[in-house]
Amino acid sequence: MSLRTFPPSQMVSTSSVSDERTPLMRSASAMNSQSSGQCQQSPVQMHLPSQSFRCRMICILLIVILERITFYGLIANLLPFLINRIGLDQSASIAVVFIFTGFAWLMSTIGGIIADSYSGRYNAVYGSLLIYIVGVGMILAAAIFSEFTFRDIFYQPLAFVALIIISVGEGAYKANVTAFGGDQLQAGDDTEYRRFFNWYYWSINIAVFIAFTAIGYIEQDMSCGFSKGFGILFGCIILACITLCVQRSVYVCHPPTGHIVRKVYNIIKEARHRKREQSSWDRTGQYFPGYEEQMPMKSWLDYAMMKYGGSYLDTDVEEGYAYFCNPCSILDHLFSGLHMILPGDPNPTFVVVPAWLSLVDVCFVLMLIPIMDKIVYPWLDKKGWRLSVFKRISIGFLFATGSMIVAGIVEIERGESDNCVNHTISNQNYTACLSIYYQIPQYGLIGISEVFASVAALEFAYKEAPKTMQSFVMGLFYFVQSAVSR
């Protein structure tokens, strides 16, 4: 038999090429999930999106919209709720709002660790939504009780406990839903990842718009607005949990990989120990010369690799690099419109809430993302001018810089303006010297910067994170984002 006819035809496998990628041994969790109709553990996705693929991606984006409506609908009027219904003073209410949001961002890192190490991302998202439901139900009960003649000692603790529970659920959810959505793109190329994160960010912003307009307007009703608004939020979070369960059998789920933090700690410990031993070997001459020249080390963590005498695989050590670098997003903090007025009325009776001006930013995002995803990016790709993640982040920073410059110019003009009037916001007097509409350009530039930088930063954080700790890296991303933005 010649080499040209080897192997014989009867030995050629009739299976598809994708079978060659199937592992010879399956984990117990993967076998159990397939037998019980649970999530798919590691399917080979087709490059052409199937109907089931579209359905589960739509479900994930719908879950994002419903959960974000719940969170931002609560945040929109949480301060007035604590002051007018719970009975706290203004300073205490502000402190509660900051503690609530800060604890939620902190829980994102803890939720990521739990998902990567113990529960898996699907179970983490599902469990966080259940916790969410309990918290929103409790704060709905506190809002209802506050409308009747119940004593403060009853519904005040109920509201505080509810906020703690919501922060735990929201933090764990935030860290895992992004990574869980990205897991569905197993065979996706850069275009599919860009498209998913574009529409993921669009879903967040449409939820913000609905929460600050419709839900916020309903909650402004002084008679029973909070009960109606929180009731809608309660229905949204229940619907989000139901939507997650609809496509449960076709989701792509990765099993947990063990205690990630402990493994990274042991890698660092072993690398430092072996580095000290290596130094002593160099002094005693018990070292093979030229060894590192043949396989140079990238970092001192490489001392823990097997090829350098350690006890960990190269991939395990490379995953540890993710703990030392994580992208963070831009700052988009602009001054509010407290010292600005609506033009045309020297004594305005209707005052625009300063927080509503941020909806200009949201509107720019909602308009530009579909245009960029459907028209601009495909045209650039066709011309061979593909924008990488770093190029998009750089473009976003340029627009953010322009927004800061415009904000500074507007502030200078406001300070030098002589056409000033007095108005009152929340029982506080302010001197307004410039139309509030002058802030629209700076918020618009921030919206454009988010379309480029924020979306690309999310994509970069997910794609560059090791597969075994993507939830943790996403949680750390949101935590760092919160720390630098507040």
C-alpha positions in Angstrom: 0.0 0.0 0.0 1.4 3.3 -1.0 1.4 6.4 1.1 -1.0 8.0 -1.4 -3.7 5.5 -0.5 -3.2 5.6 3.3 -5.3 5.4 5.3 -7.7 3.0 3.7 -11.2 4.2 2.9 -12.7 1.9 5.5 -10.7 3.6 8.2 -11.8 7.1 7.2 -14.3 8.5 9.7 -17.6 9.5 8.3 -18.2 12.0 11.1 -18.0 15.7 10.6 -15.0 17.8 11.3 -16.6 19.1 14.4 -16.5 15.7 16.0 -12.7 15.9 16.1 -13.1 18.8 18.5 -15.3 16.7 20.8 -13.4 15.8 24.0 -12.6 12.0 24.5 -13.8 12.2 28.1 -16.8 14.2 29.2 -17.1 15.6 32.6 -19.8 14.3 34.9 -21.6 17.6 35.0 -21.8 17.7 31.2 -23.2 14.1 31.0 -25.8 14.8 33.8 -26.9 18.1 32.1 -27.6 16.4 28.8 -29.5 13.6 30.4 -31.7 15.9 32.4 -32.4 18.5 29.7 -30.4 21.2 31.3 -28.1 23.7 29.6 -25.8 22.6 26.8 -22.3 22.4 28.2 -20.0 22.9 25.1 -21.8 22.7 21.8 -20.1 23.6 18.5 -21.9 26.7 17.2 -22.4 27.2 13.5 -21.2 30.5 12.0 -24.6 31.0 10.5 -27.0 31.9 13.3 -29.8 29.4 13.7 -33.3 30.1 14.9 -32.6 28.8 18.4 -29.5 31.0 18.6 -31.5 34.1 17.7 -34.2 33.1 20.2 -31.8 32.8 23.2 -30.0 36.0 22.3 -33.3 37.8 22.1 -34.2 36.3 25.5 -31.0 37.5 27.0 -31.4 41.0 25.7 -35.0 41.1 27.0 -33.8 39.9 30.4 -31.3 42.8 30.4 -34.0 45.3 29.5 -36.5 44.1 32.2 -33.8 44.0 34.9 -32.4 47.4 34.1 -35.9 48.9 34.1 -36.3 47.4 37.6 -33.0 48.8 38.9 -33.1 52.3 37.3 -36.9 52.6 38.0 -36.0 52.1 41.7 -33.0 54.4 41.6 -34.9 57.2 39.7 -37.0 58.2 42.7 -35.3 56.4 45.6 -34.2 59.6 47.3 -37.8 61.1 47.3 -39.1 57.8 48.5 -36.8 57.6 51.5 -37.5 61.3 52.4 -41.3 61.5 51.8 -42.4 57.9 52.6 -39.8 56.3 54.9 -39.3 59.5 56.9 -35.5 59.9 56.7 -33.9 63.4 56.5 -32.1 64.5 53.3 -28.6 63.7 54.5 -29.5 60.2 55.7 -31.4 59.5 52.5 -28.4 60.5 50.4 -26.1 58.2 52.5 -28.5 55.3 52.1 -28.6 55.7 48.3 -24.8 55.8 48.0 -24.4 52.8 50.3 -27.0 50.9 48.3 -25.4 51.5 44.9 -21.9 51.0 46.3 -22.7 47.7 47.9 -24.4 46.5 44.6 -21.2 47.3 42.7 -19.1 45.5 45.3 -21.3 42.4 45.1 -20.6 42.2 41.4 -17.0 40.9 42.1 -18.3 38.5 44.7 -21.0 37.2 42.4 -18.5 36.7 39.7 -16.3 34.6 41.9 -19.2 32.5 43.0 -20.3 31.8 39.4 -16.8 30.9 38.2 -15.9 28.8 41.2 -19.1 27.1 42.3 -22.5 27.7 40.6 -21.8 28.4 37.0 -23.2 31.5 35.2 -26.7 30.3 34.4 -27.4 29.3 38.0 -25.8 32.5 39.2 -28.1 34.6 37.0 -31.1 32.6 37.9 -30.4 32.7 41.7 -29.7 36.5 41.5 -33.0 37.1 39.9 -34.8 35.1 42.6 -33.0 37.2 45.2 -34.0 40.3 43.2 -37.7 39.2 43.3 -37.6 38.9 47.1 -36.0 42.4 47.5 -38.4 44.2 45.1 -41.4 42.5 46.7 -40.3 43.7 50.1 -39.8 47.3 49.1 -43.2 47.2 47.3 -44.6 46.0 50.6 -42.8 48.9 52.4 -44.3 51.4 49.9 -47.8 50.0 50.4 -47.5 50.0 54.2 -46.2 53.6 54.2 -49.4 54.8 52.7 -51.4 53.6 55.6 -51.2 54.3 59.3 -48.5 51.8 60.1 -45.8 52.8 62.5 -42.4 53.8 61.1 -40.8 51.1 63.2 -42.4 48.5 60.9 -41.8 49.6 57.3 -38.5 51.4 57.8 -36.5 48.2 58.7 -38.5 46.5 55.9 -37.2 49.0 53.3 -33.6 48.9 54.5 -33.5 45.1 54.4 -35.1 45.2 51.0 -32.4 47.5 49.6 -29.7 45.2 51.0 -31.3 42.2 49.3 -31.7 44.0 46.0 -28.1 45.1 46.1 -26.9 41.5 46.5 -29.1 40.3 43.7 -28.3 43.2 41.4 -24.5 42.8 41.9 -24.5 39.1 41.3 -26.7 39.5 38.2 -24.6 42.2 36.7 -21.4 40.3 36.8 -22.8 37.2 35.2 -25.4 38.2 32.6 -22.8 39.8 30.4 -20.5 36.8 30.5 -23.4 34.5 30.1 -24.6 36.3 27.0 -21.1 36.2 25.5 -20.9 32.5 26.1 -23.6 31.9 23.5 -21.1 33.1 20.8 -18.9 30.1 21.0 -17.9 30.1 17.3 -18.6 33.8 16.8 -16.1 36.0 15.1 -15.2 39.6 16.1 -18.2 41.0 14.1 -20.6 38.9 16.1 -19.1 39.9 19.4 -19.2 43.5 18.4 -22.8 43.2 17.4 -23.8 41.5 20.6 -22.2 44.1 22.9 -23.6 46.9 20.8 -27.1 45.6 21.3 -26.4 44.7 24.9 -25.5 48.3 25.6 -28.5 49.5 23.6 -30.7 47.4 25.7 -29.4 48.9 28.9 -30.0 52.4 27.6 -33.5 51.8 26.4 -34.3 50.5 29.9 -32.8 53.6 31.4 -35.0 55.8 29.1 -38.1 53.9 30.1 -37.3 53.9 33.8 -36.5 57.6 34.0 -39.5 58.7 31.9 -42.5 56.3 32.2 -41.7 54.7 35.6 -40.3 57.9 37.0 -43.5 59.8 36.0 -45.7 57.2 37.6 -43.7 57.4 40.9 -44.1 61.2 41.0 -47.8 60.7 41.9 -47.9 61.8 45.5 -51.0 59.7 46.4 -49.9 56.1 45.5 -47.3 56.6 42.9 -44.6 54.6 44.6 -46.9 51.6 45.1 -47.9 51.7 41.4 -44.3 52.2 40.2 -42.8 49.5 42.4 -45.6 47.2 41.4 -44.6 47.6 37.8 -40.9 46.9 38.7 -42.0 43.8 40.6 -43.7 42.5 37.5 -40.7 43.3 35.4 -38.3 41.3 37.5 -40.6 38.3 37.6 -41.0 38.4 33.9 -37.2 38.6 33.5 -36.9 35.4 35.6 -39.5 33.6 33.5 -37.8 34.7 30.3 -34.6 33.2 31.5 -36.2 29.9 32.1 -37.9 29.7 28.7 -34.8 28.8 26.7 -33.1 26.9 29.5 -32.5 23.7 27.5 -30.7 25.4 24.6 -28.5 27.9 26.5 -24.7 27.3 26.3 -23.5 26.8 29.9 -20.0 26.3 31.2 -19.6 24.3 34.4 -17.7 26.0 37.3 -14.0 25.4 37.4 -13.2 25.3 41.1 -12.0 27.9 43.5 -10.4 30.5 41.1 -9.1 32.9 43.7 -7.5 30.1 45.8 -5.8 28.7 42.6 -4.4 32.2 41.7 -3.2 32.7 45.3 -1.4 29.4 45.2 0.2 30.2 41.8 1.5 33.5 43.2 2.7 31.8 46.4 4.6 29.1 44.5 6.0 31.6 41.9 7.5 33.8 44.7 8.9 30.8 46.5 10.5 29.3 43.5 11.9 32.7 42.5 13.7 33.0 45.8 15.0 29.4 45.4 16.2 30.3 41.9 18.1 33.2 43.3 19.9 30.9 45.8 20.6 28.4 43.0 22.3 31.2 41.0 24.5 32.1 43.9 25.6 28.4 44.4 26.0 27.7 40.8 23.4 24.9 40.7 21.6 26.3 37.6 21.7 25.3 34.0 23.1 28.2 32.0 21.2 29.3 29.0 18.0 27.7 30.1 16.0 30.9 30.3 17.6 32.1 27.1 16.0 29.1 25.3 12.6 29.6 26.9 12.5 33.2 28.2 10.0 34.1 31.0 7.4 36.7 30.4 6.8 37.3 34.1 7.9 36.2 37.5 4.6 34.2 37.7 6.1 31.9 35.1 8.2 30.3 37.8 5.0 28.3 38.7 4.8 26.7 35.3 5.8 23.1 34.8 8.3 23.8 32.1 10.2 26.0 34.6 9.9 23.4 37.4 6.6 24.5 38.9 3.4 22.5 39.3 0.9 24.4 37.2 0.0 24.3 33.5 0.9 27.3 31.3 -2.8 28.1 30.8 -3.4 28.2 34.6 -0.6 30.7 35.1 -1.7 32.8 32.2 -5.1 33.1 33.7 -3.5 34.6 36.8 -2.4 37.6 34.6 -6.1 38.7 34.5 -5.9 39.6 38.2 -3.3 42.3 37.5 -5.0 44.2 34.7 -8.6 45.1 34.0 -10.0 47.8 31.7 -12.1 50.6 33.1 -14.4 52.9 31.3 -14.4 56.6 30.8 -15.7 59.2 33.3 -18.8 60.8 32.1 -19.5 63.0 35.1 -20.8 66.4 34.0 -22.1 69.2 36.2 -25.8 69.3 36.7 -28.2 72.0 35.5 -29.0 73.5 38.9 -27.8 76.9 37.9 -29.6 76.9 34.5 -33.1 77.8 33.4 -35.6 77.1 30.7 -35.6 80.1 28.3 -38.6 82.3 27.7 -39.9 82.6 31.2 -38.1 84.8 33.8 -40.0 83.1 36.6 -40.4 79.5 35.5 -43.2 77.5 37.2 -42.0 74.2 35.6 -38.4 73.2 36.4 -36.7 70.5 34.4 -35.3 67.9 36.8 -31.5 68.0 36.4 -31.2 64.2 36.2 -33.5 64.2 33.2 -30.9 66.0 31.2 -28.8 62.8 31.1 -31.5 61.4 28.9 -29.9 63.4 26.1 -26.9 61.1 26.4 -29.2 58.1 26.4 -31.1 59.3 23.3 -27.8 59.7 21.4 -26.8 56.2 22.3 -30.2 54.8 21.3 -30.0 56.5 17.9 -26.3 55.9 17.1 -25.9 52.2 18.0 -28.3 50.9 15.3 -26.8 53.2 12.7 -23.2 52.1 13.6 -24.1 48.4 13.8 -26.2 48.3 10.6 -24.6 50.9 8.3 -21.3 52.3 9.5 -19.4 49.3 10.8 -20.4 47.0 7.8 -19.4 49.7 5.4 -16.0 50.2 7.1 -15.5 46.4 7.1 -16.3 46.2 3.4 -13.7 48.9 2.7 -11.1 47.1 4.8 -11.0 49.9 7.4 -12.1 47.7 10.3 -12.1 49.5 13.7 -10.4 47.3 16.3 -11.4 47.5 20.0 -8.5 49.8 20.8 -9.3 52.2 17.9 -12.9 52.4 19.1 -11.9 53.1 22.7 -9.5 55.8 21.4 -12.2 57.5 19.3 -14.5 57.4 22.4 -11.9 59.1 24.5 -11.6 61.8 21.9 -15.3 62.6 22.0 -15.2 62.4 25.8 -12.4 65.0 25.8 -14.5 67.2 23.5 -17.4 66.9 26.0 -15.2 68.1 28.8 -14.0 71.0 26.8 -17.5 72.0 25.8 -18.6 71.7 29.5 -15.8 74.0 30.5 -16.7 76.6 27.9 -20.4 76.5 29.0 -19.4 77.0 32.6 -17.2 80.0 31.8 -20.1 81.5 29.8 -22.5 80.9 32.6 -20.2 82.6 35.1 -19.8 85.6 32.9 -23.5 86.0 32.0 -25.4 89.0 33.4 -28.9 87.8 32.6 -29.6 85.9 35.9 -32.8 84.9 37.7 -33.5 83.0 40.9 -35.3 79.7 41.1 -36.0 77.1 43.7 -35.2 73.3 43.4 -36.0 71.1 46.4 -36.4 74.1 48.7 -33.0 75.4 47.7 -32.5 78.7 45.9 -30.1 78.9 42.9 -29.0 81.7 40.6 -29.6 80.7 37.0 -27.8 82.7 34.3 -27.9 80.5 31.2 -30.3 78.4 29.3 -30.3 74.7 30.3 -30.2 73.8 26.6 -26.5 74.7 26.4 -25.8 71.4 28.1 -27.2 69.4 25.2 -23.9 69.4 23.1 -21.8 68.0 26.0 -24.2 65.3 26.8 -24.5 64.4 23.1 -20.7 64.1 22.9 -20.7 61.8 25.9 -23.3 59.7 24.2 -21.2 59.4 21.1 -18.1 58.5 23.3 -20.1 55.7 25.0 -21.1 54.2 21.6 -17.4 53.8 20.9 -15.5 53.5 24.2 -18.0 51.9 26.6 -19.2 49.2 24.2 -15.6 48.4 23.2 -14.5 48.3 26.8 -17.2 45.7 27.6 -16.2 43.6 24.6 -12.5 43.8 25.5 -13.1 42.9 29.1 -15.0 39.8 28.1 -12.8 38.6 25.2 -9.5 39.1 27.0 -10.6 37.4 30.2 -9.7 33.7 30.7 -12.7 31.4 30.1 -12.6 30.2 33.7 -12.9 33.7 35.3 -14.9 35.8 32.8 -17.6 36.5 35.4 -15.1 37.6 37.9 -13.4 39.9 35.4 -16.7 41.4 34.3 -17.6 41.9 38.0 -14.2 43.6 38.6 -14.8 45.7 35.5 -18.1 47.0 36.8 -16.6 47.6 40.3 -13.7 49.6 38.8 -16.1 51.5 36.6 -18.2 52.4 39.7 -15.1 53.5 41.7 -13.8 55.9 39.0 -17.3 57.2 38.0 -18.5 58.1 41.5 
